[in-house]
């Protein structure tokens, strides 16, 4: 699913995933584990993995996760990864669901 993602696209995906993990203002252990497995699966470098760890400690700035930056050909991968991090802790809060639906709507409208 992540074939063809450039380094920048991988980091953008990880930024989105981490931002969604922060939706309920805390990142739980299952979410952290998911994010770390995803980073490993994508083969991120040590430096990029450190950046992801920072996003797990402090949420990415809201303005830095513009859905319009997601390449059209990779939108499905982004949606699947975001959906997975939302569900991985077994609790889907209303705010998480609403933010996911907003992301989906923006990506579907273009």
N, C-alpha and C positions, 0 to 999 in steps of 0.2 A: 504494500500500500504506500510505502514511502520512497519507492524507487523514483528516480528523476527529481527528487527534491534537492535543490542546491543547498549549500551550507547556510546561506541567509534564510532560505525558506524553512529549513529545519529549525533554526533559531526562532523564527517567527512563529512556527507551530508550537514550539515549546513555551514561548511567551504567552500565547493564547491559552494553552493548557494550564499553565501556572496561574494566570489571571483568573481563569474559571475555578480553579481549586480554591482561590481566595474569596470567592463570592460570598460565602457565609462567614467571612472574616477570620477563618482559621483553616489551616491545612493539616488534616489528620494523617496519621501514619499510613493508612491504605492509599491515600492520595499521593503521599511522598513516594511510597514504594512504586506505585504505578508510573509516576513521572520519571523516576530513576530507571526503571526497566525500559521505558519508552526511549529515553536518552541513549541507553546502552544499545537498544535494538537499532537505533538510527546511526550508531557508530560515531557519536559526537566526540570531538577531541577533548582532551583534558581541560583546556581553556574554556571551551563551550560548556562543558559539564559544570565547571565552576560558576559560569553565568547562570545556568539553570538552578544551581543550589542557592544562588543569591535570590532568584525569583521565588524560591520556596521559602526563603526567610523573610523577604519583603516583597509585597505584591508589585508587579510591574505597573508603571503609571498608566492610568486609564487611557490617556491619549496615545499611548504607544501601541495599542492593539487595534488599529484601524482595519476593519474587515475588508475594506477596498484594496488593501495591500496583498490579500490572499490571491495567489495566481488562480485563475479560473480552472485550470486543469488539476489543481490540487484541493479544491474546495471540499470534495467528498472526504479526503483524508483528514482535513482539519476538523470537519464536523464529527467524524467518527471518533477522533482522539478527544475532542472536547466532551462529547457525549460519554465516553468511557470514564473520564476523570470525574464527571458529575455523578455517575452511578457507582463508582468503585467503593465508596465508603458505606453503601447501603442506605443512605439517606439523601433523598432529593428534595431540597427545600424549594419553596415557591419561587424565591428570587433566582435560584439556579435555573429552574425550568423557564422562567420568563426571559432571562438573559440568553439562554440557548435558543429559544424561539425567535428572539430578536436577531441573533446572529444568523440563524437559518433564513429568516425573512430577507435580510439584507443580501445574503449570498444568492438567494433565489431570484431576487428582483433585478439582478444585473445580467 
